[in-house]
Amino acid sequence: MRRTCWLLLCVLAVSLAGTGCNRSKEEASTPPPAEAPAPLAPSPSQPVTVVAVTLGKAVGMDKKVTTAGATFAPTDTIYASVDTQGAAPSASISARWTYQDGQVVHEETQSIAPTGPATTEFHITKPDGWPKGNYKVEILLDGASARSASFRVG
């Protein structure tokens, strides 16, 4: 009986030693974790472009029109949210509001320095009321026509 216990102990010790060796062999054969790739160089800035013009009667804190529309009452304040993409240290964005045959009602220019998507807000108001008819707002970026939106007062 003593001999059997001794034999079992030896077999157990050899198997445990073998398992320990196998683990170190596995650990040694496992390749080290791959290094993270080097970060990509920053891409050159995309030029600023006007991507959308939205008209409405109100804007939120983010300068975006809360409810889009194309028909207004004569006493409404009319808002234009202009969405741009791209980056530039300086750009000039203008809104030229015209009535019927191109008569300029109002023109305003703002300087922007976007670093990605941005929204610029323009608006017109006339307390004694706008004449009924067809209007248009043309958005110019650095003096060049970029987008326009038509609307009606009626």
N, C-alpha and C positions, 0 to 999 in steps of 0.2 A: 504494500500500500504506500509506503514511504517512497518507494522507487517510482510509482505511478505519479504521485504528486510532484516529485522532482522532475520527471519527464514532462509533465504538463506545464510546469513553471518554465522550463527551458524552451518549449515550443512557443509559449506565450511571449517570452522575452525576445526570441528570434523574430516572431511575426511583428511585434511592436517595433523592433529595430528596423525591420525591412520597410514598414510603413513610413517611418520617419525618414528613411533614406529616399524612398520614392517621392515623398513630398518635397524634399530639397531638390531632387532631380527635376520635378515638375516646375518648381519655382525657378530653378536655374534655366529651364528651357522656355519659360514664358517670356516673350519679348517685353521690353520696357514699354510703358504707354507712349503712344505717338505724341510728338510735340505738337502743340497748337500751331496752325498755319500762321504765318506772319500776316498782320493786318494789311488790308489792301490800301494802296495810296488813295487819298481822297480824290474823288472825281472832280473834274473842273466844274465850276458853277454853270448851271443852266441859265440861259438868258431869261429875263422876265417876260412872261406872256400873259395876256388876258384870256382866261378860260371860260368866264361866264359873267353875264350881266343879268341881275334879277331885280324886277320892279315890284314895289308894294307900298302899303300905307304906313308901315312901321318897321323898325329894326330893333334887334336885341342888343345886348351888351357886346356881342361878338361882331357887330356891324352887319350882320346878315339879316335880310328881309325875313320877317316872321311869317307872313302869308303873302305869297306871290300873287300878282294881279296885273291886268293890262287895261282896266277901265277904272276911271277915277271920277269923283264928284268935283265940281269946280273949286270947292274950298279945301280939298284934301291937300296934305303935304305929300309929295311924291318922292319916294326914296329909290335910289339905285345902289345895290350892293354889287361891287365889282370884285370878282375873285381872280387872283393872279397866282402864278406858279413861277418858281425860279428865284434867283438871288442876284442882287446888284447893290453896290455901295450907295447908289443913288439913281432914282428914276423919277420921271415926271408923269403923272397920270391926270388926265383932264376929262371933264364931262361937259359936253356941249349939248344943251337942250334946245330943240327947235320946234317951231309951230308950223303946221300946214305946208307951205311952199319953201321952207328952209329959213324962215325968219328966226334969228337967234333970240331966245327968250332969256337964257342965262348961260354963263360959262364960268367954270371954276377949275383950278389946277391945284393939285396937292403933290408934295414931294414925298416919296416913299423910299425905304431902304430895306426891301424884303430879304429874308434869309431862307425862304421856302414859301409854302402856301400862305397867302394873306388875303384879307378882305379890306377894301376901302369903301367908304360910304359917301354918297353925294345925295343932296336933296334940293327940291325947289318948293316954294310955298308962295301963295299970293292971297292975302287975307280977303281982298275984295273979289276973289274968284278968277279962275282961269277961263278964257273963252272956250266954248265947246268946240271940239274938233280933234284932228289927228296931230300927234306929237311924236317926237323921236329924241332919244338920248344917244349921242355918239360918244364912245369912249376912245380917247387918244392916249397912246403910250409913247412918251418922248416925242410928241408932235405928230405921230403917224396913227391913222385910224386903225383901231384894233378890234372893236366890236360895236354893235348898236342894238337898241331895243326900241320897238314902236309901242305906243300906247294911245289911248283915247280918253278925252275928257268929255263927259256927256251926261 
